[in-house]
Amino acid sequence: MKHPRDSWSTRFGLVLAAAGGAVGLGNFLRFPGVAAQNGGGAFMIPYLLSFLFLALPLCWIEWVLGRYGGKWGQGSPPGVFDRITAKRRPHAKYLGVVGLSVSLGIFFYYVVVECWSFAYTVFAATGSYGGLSSPVQMQEFFRSFVTGEGDFFRSRLTLYGAFLVAFSANMWVLAGGVSRGIERFCRITMPLLFLLAVALVARVVTLGAPVCPQWSVNNAFGFLWNPDFAVLRDPKVWLAAAGQVFFSTSVGISALMAYAAYLKRKDDILLSATTSCFLNEFAEVVLGASIVVPAAFLFFGPAGTREAVAGGVFGLAYETTPLLFGHMPAGVAVGTAFFLLLSIAGVTSSISVLQPSMAFFEEEFGWTRRRCVAVIGTVTFVVAHLVIFGKGVLGEMDFWFSEFGLPVFALIETAMCLRYLGPKRTWREVTRGARLKVPGFCRIVACYVSPVLLSCVLVGWLFTDGWRKIAMGSFVDGSWQWAYPADELPWVVVTRLVCFALPLGYALLVRKAWRASR
């Protein structure tokens, strides 16, 4: 039985929800680290080009697909693809399985990373790591928290409790539906997120030079933004920029498609999509880049900051920043605000990646919202335990569902839209009801340039690093070298089986749903 279709109550709520789906841990942690490692200010050249010629036009196309499918009450990728082909291509709907798998798969591990921020919010507020003063101690604290071994934590009980809180928060928001759940939550939390970020930036800027006169605020921002144009000759820098933009704007997850499906035919998607994208960029380039790396420079200097950045996203967030807060005046309050910021950003992103699957079961099987939450929640809850207890599982899932899955599905979306709507009709759909006027060459960019660039990025990535990950190793001096330690390899194999079983399961469900509809 079909149930009444939900909808957005305001355009503002939709924009905040779409921006919330994009604004996440990558904005405040991944971007400043990637920029610092890839030429600083020079990195912004490929980054901005990737945003304008790749991510933004592809966002418009995903919104077009969502609104187009929404005319027939379809918000999931299989339903949208079936409608866009006018049901003349029976196999088209199976391509939507990739979108469902990518979005649900990301939640498997993202909710676990999210729970780390929940836990660290409590650690910061209670001063649990207040006595630690060296990077080695902070690394051991984080490792002990995640593994349940070491001097600080004797089991994973603390981690598991944080996981239950984060998981329950996601399910609670989703159970409320689109308007009373997702929209209401984002209308409250997104302004709070930006306020917290602005307050943290203000605190960093007013610190002065607390350790060394040469380690000033001006030099801190110079460390991040002084351009090294020599790096632009390295193709990997351009791939890193494209990958960061892709990761940041949530293109290819199908969440934007699911959100746009609740719009009316003449609603302005150009303004809404562009506004949400630029909100995300403001959060990333202006706010995210002004907190962690500059603060690290003020207290650790250039050498210590390079070491922190080299530690990766998780090292920067959970091993370096807690030490920074210990040096700051009112460090407890600042640390609590920072990890609360990450927690909010995590939830607004993770609820968006579950919406495509929610829409699929609501529309194709007639399930109630609460039944969808119960079934999807059970599946994700069980699989997330692989990430909690397994070794190397998080990185493997991130590869298949994010690094590999996002660009692949974005290419599928673009090809489906341009093949069955055609470039002219696609652009008419982009500009239908639009209050925002864009130059005519944007049609050429969206319909021709972006698909070619996306194909080049995907092929370039596969030929540089991707193939080694897929093959699980490479030949070194004539002998095969596994890319995983021996204790991780069994977990990686199990994870790959899960990654391949997910689209297979969705394909069977799609087949069952369409047979029943006939």
Summary of the structure (lengths in Angstrom):
residues: 518
radius of gyration: 22.5
end to end distance: 15.0
largest distance: 74.0
contacts: 1887
relative contact order: 0.18
helix: 78%
strand: 2%
